[in-house]
Amino acid sequence: MEIREMRAFVAVVEAGTMSKAARQLHVSQPALSQTITALERRLGVQLLVRTSTGVRVTDAGTTLLAEARAVLARHDQALSAMARHTKTGGGVLRVGVPLELPPDLLPSALARLADDYPDTRVQARHLSSVAQVAALRTGELDVGLVRERPPGPDLDAVLVVAENVGVLLAADVAEKLAGPDGVRLEALAGLDWFAFPRAGSPVWHDELAAILRSHGLDVGPEIPEEQRLIVELKIPAVSAGGAYAFAPPEWPYPLPDTVRWMPLAGNPIVRRTWAVWPATSHRRDLARFVAALEDAGGHHPGRCPA
């Protein structure tokens, strides 16, 4: 079991309903429900009985509740003890943000940060992975959310979310290509990949291109850096029927009736997002923010098993 799972279980029991607990944890109700279901499956016991008015704890759930509360109390005690050796928070926390984060990730982490460090003010900047790493090394950012883990001992990193990526297709194309488990990657042959500039995240771009080539797909010419990926252009390009684009399950943009999101059979593409910060940093508010990102990423429905 993970700390986030125990915290989620205790929150549901204490709140009495999934919806109330989800609001308290700053996550979506489906994501929280999936976390509890996964925990029950892993333990092999039913922890909660869902009713029309809320939830009821089973005998097994009552046993876990006592143990989880003890573990969480000890965990929080350890964090408090270590906090004496680090600097306090406060001031401005400068955060680098890429496009297309899971919708629950930042709001949940920011809410947790505000609860624990109300004096910390967050400034977010939309930057590519390469630009974020450069800004971290020049002191212009305090923490970044990037698609590739940077090398070198000067930056620390932790994986906060891994998403099984699906594909955006014109509705009529999706209907023709979809199988019982989704769209097979090799079935996209003959369509153009609506790509993003390699310069913004070369490792992730090359990993994705290698996966496409291994399935017999042509990745096309490299997109120049000045032609940045614009969400408003992705939908028309796909809707016309000659192109495809990749997106996670909870893509945070509305889709018209002419475009469908489909899972990829076998989940061949996994998009990872890392939290990265200077290794010399001792800010407690930054540490809490990163821990909150880990918790929020774990609640995301499209998250891959660790």
HELIX and SHEET records of a PDB file:
HELIX    1   1 ILE A    3  ALA A   15  1                                  13    
HELIX    2   2 MET A   18  LEU A   25  1                                   8    
HELIX    3   3 GLN A   29  LEU A   43  1                                  15    
HELIX    4   4 ASP A   59  ALA A   83  1                                  25    
HELIX    5   5 LEU A  105  ASP A  116  1                                  12    
HELIX    6   6 SER A  129  ARG A  137  1                                   9    
HELIX    7   7 ALA A  171  LEU A  177  1                                   7    
HELIX    8   8 LEU A  185  LEU A  188  5                                   4    
HELIX    9   9 ARG A  198  GLY A  200  5                                   3    
HELIX   10  10 PRO A  202  SER A  214  1                                  13    
HELIX   11  11 VAL A  231  SER A  239  1                                   9    
HELIX   12  12 ARG A  284  HIS A  299  1                                  16    
SHEET    1   A 2 LEU A  48  THR A  51  0                                        
SHEET    2   A 2 GLY A  54  VAL A  57 -1                                        
SHEET    1   B 5 THR A 120  HIS A 126  0                                        
SHEET    2   B 5 GLY A  91  VAL A  97  1                                        
SHEET    3   B 5 VAL A 143  VAL A 146  1                                        
SHEET    4   B 5 VAL A 270  PRO A 278 -1                                        
SHEET    5   B 5 LEU A 155  ASN A 164 -1                                        
SHEET    1   C 4 ASP A 192  TRP A 193  0                                        
SHEET    2   C 4 ALA A 243  ALA A 247  1                                        
SHEET    3   C 4 GLY A 166  ALA A 170 -1                                        
SHEET    4   C 4 VAL A 259  MET A 262 -1                                        
END                                                                             
